[in-house]
Amino acid sequence: MRTLICGSLAFDSIMVFQDHFKHHILPDKIHMLNVSFLVPEMRREYGGWAREITHKTKLLGGAPVILAPGGDSFCPHPDPRGRREAIRHLPGTYTAQAFITTDLTDNQITAFHPGAMNFSHENDASQARDIGLGIVSPDGRDGMLNHCRQFRAAGIPFVFDPGQGMPLFSGEELLEMVELADYVTLNDYEAELLQMRTGLGLDALADRVKCLVVTRGEAGSHFYADGRAFDIPVVAARAVVDPTGCGDAFRAGLLYGIAHGWDWETTGRLASVMGS
């Protein structure tokens, strides 16, 4: 089954701060914050939600197709391991770029320049050929809204994955996208924010989709489906090196299980393996 991956293509500059943010951010001085973090370790990688989910889905043997805009620095670009037919080059723009700083407790501070991603609404998810499943991941604001509506209008089941794009939307808009979707995936912080913005608890949100997934880091994940909550254990990593991309890998496992009609416990276990 071909899966359409809607999201960003980006460059990730990933830096490691050899201390803890909490030691340098004074809670009573947030209103006048002025901090600088020395980051002796840095690497630059091809990233973005669409590329990362696509890459991991392809590694599992899936058939992902990327729907995303790219700037001058991205096109031409190394093979993102998925079909490129729906990648559109936007001359005169930067490719989206993330600058991610991680401390020793795996907390992260990220600055993000959207660049070409601002034009994601010009891509039409319903125009991709032979698509049986989709995912709407963080992207341009109007693009995410449009792609949710386009998937529903085309009768294509899809996962709504608001992620770091959630602050772009009102509670009403978030609820609309939940109700358009077949599946929703969130981390524990995003789950709290979605409940606050929509005024609905997890059970009420789960009633609106086939499955609501909440990841909880080292505590595993919960799958709310069929009137039940499935507790999926974490797969212990041999070493904790860098949390960047773990959520994208988890979503690849989720998509693969859905595409193959697996039960939720089996799907969750594969997603957990991929996340670790």
N, C-alpha and C positions, 0 to 999 in steps of 0.2 A: 504493500500500500504506500503510495506517494504521500508524504506529509509536508505541508507548506509551513515553513518556519518564518513568521513575520517578526521582525525585530531589527536591531541595529547591526551594522558592520562598523568596526572601530579599531583604533590602535589603543592598546593599553600600556601605559607607562606605570610599572609596578615597583613600588619602593618599600623598603623595610626600615622602620624606625626602631633602633635597638634599645627601647625603653617602653614605658607605658604612658599613653596619652594623659591618664588621670594625674600623673605626677607633674604635668606642665600646664594643665588647664584648671584655673582656679574657679570653682563654681560661683563664687560671689562677684567675679569680674567678667562674667559672660557678656555683659552689656558693653564692655570695652576690650573685647578679645583681640590680642595681637601676639600671636605665637609663631615660632619657626621651628621646624623639626629637621635635624640633620639626618640625612638618609644615605649612608655610605653604600648601601646595596640598591641597585636599580636594574631593571631589565625592561625592554620594550618588545611587545608581542602583538601579533594580530589577534583581535578580540571582537567584542560586541556580542550581544545576546544571540543574535541569529547565527553567527558563525560558530560560537561555542556549542550551542545546542545541536546545530547541524553536524559538526565534527563528531561529537560523541554519539549521535544517532547513527551516523554512517559507520562508526567503529563497531556498532552492534549488528550491522548488517541491514539497517533500515534504508529507506529510499527518500531522504529529505530533499526539499527544494527551497532555496532561500528566496524570500521576497524582501528586498531592501534596496535603498539608494546608496551609492558610494561616490565619494568625491575624487578629485584628481589624484590624490595620493593612494587611493585604493585600486584604481583601475589603470593598468592591469594589476592583478593581485594574485598571489599564489592560490592554487586550488583550495577552496574552503571545504573540500570533501563532500560537497553537495552540488546538485545541479545549479548552474549559474543563469539559467534562462530568464529568471525574474529579477536579476540584479540590474539596476539601471544606473548608468554613469551620469552624474550631474556636473558638467564642466564649470569651473570657476568656484567650486566649493571645497572646503576641507572635508575629509572623511571624519566622522565622529571620533572623538578622542577622550579617553578616561585617564585621569592621573590619580592613582590609588596608593595611599600610604597605609601600611599595616603595622601595628605595634606588636609587642611580644605576647600579648594576650589575644591576638588575632582580631582586635578591633580595627575598623577601617574608617578612614576619612577619604572621600572621593570628590574630585572636581571633574565635571563632565562638560565638554563642548559638543553640541549636537551636530553642527555643520550640515552635511547633506541630509542627515536624519530629519531635519525640519521639513523636508519635502516628501516624507514617507506617505502622506495622504494622497499623493498623486499616483501611487501604485494601487491597483485594484486586485484584491485577493481573489475575487470571483473569476478573474480572467486566466488564472493558471490552469493548465490542462491536467486532467486525470488525478485530481486530488481527493483523497478519502478522509483526511484528518488534517487539522491545522492547529497552530498555537499562535496567540497574540502576546508577545513579550514586549518589554519596554522599548519604546520607539517614540517618534514624534507624537504629540498629543492627539492631533486630528487624525493621524494615521491609525492609532490604536482604536479610536472610536469607529472610524470607517471600516477597518478590517473586521471588527466584531460584527458590525451590521452586515457587511458583505458575506461573511461566512454563513450567518444565519439565513440571509436571503437566498443563498445558493444551496442551502440544505446540507452544508458541510459541517460535521461535528468538530468542535475546537476547544482547546484549553485556553482559559484566560489567565495570564501570568503577569499581573500588574507590576510586581517588583518595585524597583526604584522609580518607576513612572507614576506611582500612586499619588504623590502630592500634586500632580498636574490636574487632578479631577475633583469635582465636587462629589458629595455623597450621592446625589441623584444620578450622576453620570456613572459612578462606580457600580451602583445598583443596577443600572441599565445593562452594563456590560456583563455583570454576573448573570442576569436573567437571560441574556442572549447566548451565553456560553453553555456548554455541556459539562465542562470540568473547570475547576478553579484550583490554582496552586499558589501557596503563600508561605513565607517563613513566619515564625511566631510573632515577630514585631509587626510585619505587614498584616497579619491576622487581627492584631489588636487595633491597628490603625483603620482597617476596613470596618470593623465593628463600630468604632467611634464615629467614623464618617457616615455610615449608613444608618446607625441607630439599631442595628440588628445583631443578635448573638450568632454564634457559630452554627447552632442547630437550625436557626431560621434561614441563614445563608445556605447551609447544606441542603435544605429542602428545595432550593431553587435550581439545583444542578444534580447531575448523576453522581458526581463525586467531588468533595472538597478536600484538598490535601493541605496539611499544615506541617512544615518541617520545623524541627526544634534542635538543630545542631547535634551536639553529642548525645542528646536525649532521644534521638530517633525522629519518628514522624507519626502523625495521625491521619488516617484516611476515613472520612465520614461519607458513607455510602450505604444505600439499601436500609436506611434506618439504623445503622450500626456505626460504631467507631472502631476501626482496626488500628491496633497499636503495632507499628512497625519498628523493630529494634534497629539501632545503628550498627553498622559494620565497623569495628574498631580498625583505625588506620595503623599501619606499622610505625609511622612517624607523622606528626603534625608539622607540615612544612609551610603551607600557604593556603588559606581558604578560598582564594580567588578562583572562580570557575566551578566550585563544588556544587552550587545550586543549579548551574546549567547542566552539569553531568547528571544530576538527579532527575532533571526534567527530561533528558534524553531517555533514561530508563522508564519514566512514566509514559512517554509517548510510545515507546516500543511495546510496552505491555498493553496499552489501549489498542494500538494498531493490530495486535495479534489476538485480541479478545481474551486476554488472560484474566483470571480473577484478581481481586484487589490485593490480597495478601501476597500473591506471587509477584504482581506488578510492583508493589511497594518494596519487596525484598530486592528486586533487581535495581530499582531506583536507589535504594540504600547502598548497594554495592557500588554503583556508579558514582554516587556522591562521595563516598570514601576514597 
